[in-house]
Amino acid sequence: MSTLVITLLLLTGAAFQTLLPAWAFIGSLEWPVLTGLLIYISLRTDRARLTYASLMAGLIYDAFSPAPLGTSMPFFLLLGAGLYALREEVFEDQIVTYSVLGLLAVTLKTLYFALVFSLSGLRQLQPGLLTVRLAGGFILGALTAPLVYLIISTVRHTFPKPRRRVL
């Protein structure tokens, strides 16, 4: 996967994540499209491009969210590194893999932001809201990551990579 494809995927994912409405009954949690994309990219690329994708995902996430710039970069770097370490242990073409990794990643992301925001004084830690957001993260993570995988796989199979012609 080239750097250009990774960049286009992340920018498109950020647009979808921003435009999709948040559900109020799960704590106004946004759809974790960038997290699903990072899961997909981490299972299919080398370490250098994964580091680029993790930094770009953190930068784009912070640019499109009310969080201070640089808040999510450590999370996306750690998530990318952890997924890269697991890539030999999981089946990269199974929907259940993306579902389990998605719900784990979104749950960890929810905990990470709750702790970072409470420690920095930006938002108080409210156990009730955190519980609702964690449950919503389970649902959205288990749904979004497999959907991202299915959409990207369908597009990649619809438009196969052109072969070079030998003259």
N, C-alpha and C positions, 0 to 999 in steps of 0.2 A: 504494500500500500504506500503510495507516494505521499510526500509532504503536502502537495497541492490537494490531493483527494482528502487527506485528513483535515486540512484547513476548511475546505468546502463543506465537508460533513459537519464539522463543529459549528460553523457559521449558520448553516441551515438548521441544525439542531437547536441552536440558541434562539433562532427566530421562532421555531415551533414552540419551544419551551416558554418563550415570552408571550406568544399569542394564544396558547391554549389556556382556557380559564381554570383558575384554581377552585377546588371544591371547598366550600365553607364548612361542611360537616366533618371534614378531616383536618381541621385546623388551618385552612387556607394554604395547604401544601401545594406547591407547584409540581407539574409533571416533570420527572427527572430524566429528561431527554439527553442532556449532556452526560449524565452518569451512565445511561444505557449505551451511549456512543463510546464512552471511554472503556466500558466493559468489552464492547465489540472490537475496538481498536487494539486493546491490550492482548487479546487472544490471537491477533492476526498480524502483528508487526514486530519489528526488532526493538531493542531497548532504546536506541537513540531517538527513533520516531515516536516511541511511546512517551519518552520524557518531553519531547516537543508537544505532543498531544495533551499531556497532563498539564503542562504550563499554559498552553493555549486555552484549554478548558477552564482552568482556574481564572485566567484573565477575562475570558468572555463571560463566565458566570458572574464575576464581580462587576463587570461593566453593565450587565443587564439586571442586576439586583441592587437593592438598597444597602447591601453590606459594604463596608469599607473596602477599598481596593487592596487586594493582597490577602484577604481573609481566607479565601477558599483555596488558594494555591497549595498550601501544605496538605490539605485534605486530598486534593486531586493527585498530587505527587505520591502520597502514601498509598492511595487507592491503586494508582497505576503500578507502583512497585509491587504491591501485594498481589495484584492480579497477574502480573508478569511472572512472579514466583510460582503461582498456581497453574500456569498455563499447561504444564506437562501432566498435571494431575486431573484435569477436567476434559470433558468432551466438548470441543469447540463448535460442533454442529448440532447440538441437541438443545431444544427449546427449554427443557427443564434446567439445564445449566444456566441459561440466561435468567430464568425466573428466580432461581435460588441466589445467584450472584447479585441480581438486581435488588431483591428484598434485603439482602445483607448490606449491600452498599448504601442503599437509601436509608436504612436504619442507622448505620454508622454515621452517615452524613447528617441526619437529624440530631443525633447525640453530639456530634462534633460542633455543630453550630449552636446548639443549646448551651454547651459548656463554654465555648468561646465568647458568645454574647453575654453570658452571665458573668464570666470572669472579667470581661472588659467593662462591665457596667452598662452596656447598651440595652439589655433586656433582662428583667428578673426571671429567674428560673421558677416556672409554675408547673408543679407536678401534674396537675390535671390536663393542661394544654399539651405538655410533653407526652403524656400517655396517648392522647388523641392523635398527635402528630406521628408518634411511633407506629400506632396501628395503621394510620393512613400511609405511612412510609412502607409498611409491609405490603399493603394492597397495591399502591402505585409502583413500587419497585418490582413486584412480581408480575405486573401487567406491562409496564413500559419497556423494560429491557428485552423481553421476547418480541414485542412489537417492533422495536428498533431493529433487532436481528432479522426478523422476517422481511421488513421493508427493504433493508439494505441488501439482503440476499436475493430478493426478487429483482431488484434493480440491477444488481451485478450479473445475474443470469440472463436477464432480458437483453442487456447490452454487453455482450462478451468483449473481452479485451482483443483489439485488432492484432492480427499477426503481421509480422514484417514480411514483406515480399523480397525474395531473393531474385536478383536480376541475372 
